[in-house]
Structure formats: structure tokens, C-alpha cells
């Protein structure tokens, strides 16, 4: 395949994913409306979010492993169709906590079969020296899609109601599936190549692969902790600056969507940099810079708005930047015949940390509520964001250990 045709193919896949991702976190955009209409407390609202994550993790692990044996085309299309239909049923029939819980969980099951299988698809298409760039662009599209899944339904719900917003998101998924059919036109699964080391050697005792998976878990701890609480942080900040509660909530959601969306550009750039300078070096530098933002950001709660947004832009750029590099490195450390299984393990460990981190963040906020290390500064937010920064420091440690492994020379044509 020529470089031009590869680029056109990747662009088409990314456009498809932008539409499919519209159901990703759209529940968060309409949550304030559902809490009032369904009479839910914060715990119930959080449980619906968590059951979505559980469905996402369970199907992601299973379907990633099955992608070693079943055509990625069938997994990808069927999963996207499932998520679109489940979200459609949510928009039509969800009317209380129980029905919302079931239908949102079903949506998560569908979404779990698109990300990792799609990532494996990109890895099959691009050689190692171009893989960081290819995966970086793909992950960037997912990040932008996540941002749009917060912004688009929020705009529609404000004017036409939350049910219309959910139906519009499902329509977007079906558009994405139509585009995906063109992506898979003429697709032939890569031949299954078994490794003589078998499952145990490629997965369970593959120390370099395990190190990159643990580094990815560290990244997910920081990213999901930050993402989950970014909008509430800006709501609290704007309220503290005298903005009315309703306006503060809407403005905070828009700011959070913008800061999350900016990561769509950083992933593509970081992926390309890792092709040139090496995987572990790129991950280490980005994660250390991101951790510094985590240690700083929460203390800006009662300072200048523009300073907070400015640091937030840098934070949003860095928080997701290394994500494709972890995935690229994993494709180079595991034999192709076991790559789907390895990606499933990466999803299991990484997204489990992504589930725990927001809870720890919330517990820290409650534990330090009202603490002012100096007048006018809410120390709870500073400590809470620091909790995700501490977890992020484990990533560079894993990369230091990985560089000491001879197998790390397989990454980025020996650039480690």
C-alpha cells in the first residue's frame, strides 16, 4: 500500500470513530437533567456511570482477545451497532434509575468492542517505523470524539431535551458504521502467526510487555481522575468567582470539553515523536510534565480564571499525549498472534485503574474539605489533584525498568 492510500484509509477510520464515539460520555452531558427528572442522588448517578465502565471493560477484554481469532471487521461493526441500538433504547425508554442502569450498561458493552480492535487494525496496517504516528492519529480521533460526546448532546439537550440528544447520538453512530463499511472494503485479516513461546511466554511472563501495561495503568489513573473531576472543578471555581450556579455549570462543561478535546492534537504529535526519539523516552518526558501539572492545577481553584484555563490547556494537552505510545510499544513487544489478548489485559488493568482513581479523588476531596493551607485557597482540590499526580509517577519508573530490558530494542527500530 502507498503512503497516500494508507493516510486516506486512516482518515476514513478516524471519521468513522468520531461518529461512533458520540455515545461515549453523552450520559455525563445530560446527567443534571436526569438527576432532577428521575430523582436520583449522586450515588445513583455514579452507579450508572460505573456500570457503563464495567460493561466497557468486560467486553473490551473479551473482544480484544477474540480479535486474535475472529475478523476485526465483524467485531468492530457488530459492537458499534450494539452500542448505537442500546443508546437508542436509552433515549426512547429509559425513565428511572433501574432502566437507565440496564440500558447504559448495555451501551458500555458495545463500546468496548471498537477501541482496542480498531487500534489493532491500525497496527496491522502500519509498519513499526510509522506505527506511532498512525496510532497517535487514531487515538487523537477518539479523544476528539470523547469531547464531542460531551459537547454535542449538551447543546441539543439544552434546546430540544435529553431524549432528542440521545437519539441524535445514535444516529451519529449509524453514520459512523456506514463509513466503517467503506473502511473494511476489501479487508483481509492478517494471518494468525503463533509464537513458539505460547500464551505464557508472550503474556504472563513477558516482563517488557507487563511493564508497558503497568505504565499504561499509571497513565489511566491520572487521566481518568483528572477527566472525571475537571468539570466539577471549574464549576466550583466559577461559583467561587461569583458566577451564578446554572451558568457556572454550563460554562464549566464547555471548558472541560475543550480541554479534553485539545488532546486530539497532542496524541498525533507525540506518536510521531516516539517514532523518532523512542517510546520510553517520549513517555517519560510527557508523564513527568503531566504529573507536574497534576501537582499544580488544584491549587489554582481560587486564583485567576485565565491563568487556570491557560494551565488547563497545557494539562489537557499532556494528560493524554502518551496514550498511543503505550499501545504502539505493546504492539512491538508481543507476537501478532497474541496481540489482541495482550490488548485485552492492557484494557483490564488500565480501565480498572481508571475506575478506581475518580473514587479516590472524590474521597480525598471529602477528607480535606474546608482545609485552607493559607487564606482563600481551598486545599482539598490541590490535594485531590495531587493524588492523581502521585499515581502518574509510577509510569516513568516502569519506563526506566523497561529500558533496562534487552527486548526494549524491538521498539521504534531500536530507539527504545
Secondary structure, 3 states (H helix, E strand, C coil): CCHHHHHHHHHHHHHHHHHHHHHCCHHHHHHHHHHHHHCCCHHHHHHHHHHHHHHHHHHHHHHHHHCCCCCHHHHHHHHHHHHHHHHHHHHHHCCCHHHHHHHHHHHHHHHCCCHHHHHHHHHHHCCHHHHHHHHHHHHHHHHHHHHHHHHHHHHHHHHHCHHHHHHHHHHHHHHHHHHHHHHCCCCCCCCCCCCCCHHHHHHHCCHHHHHHHHHHHHHHHHHHHHHHHHHHHHHHHHHHCCCCHHHHHHHHHHHHHHHHHCHHHHHHHHHHHHHHHCHHHHHHHHHHHHHHHHHHHHHHCCCCHHHHHHHHHHHHHHHCCCHHHHHHHHHHHCCHHHHHHHHHHHHHHHHHHHHHHHHHHHHHHHHCCCCCCCCCCCHHHHHHHHHHHHHHHHHHHHHHHHHCCHHHHHHHHHCC
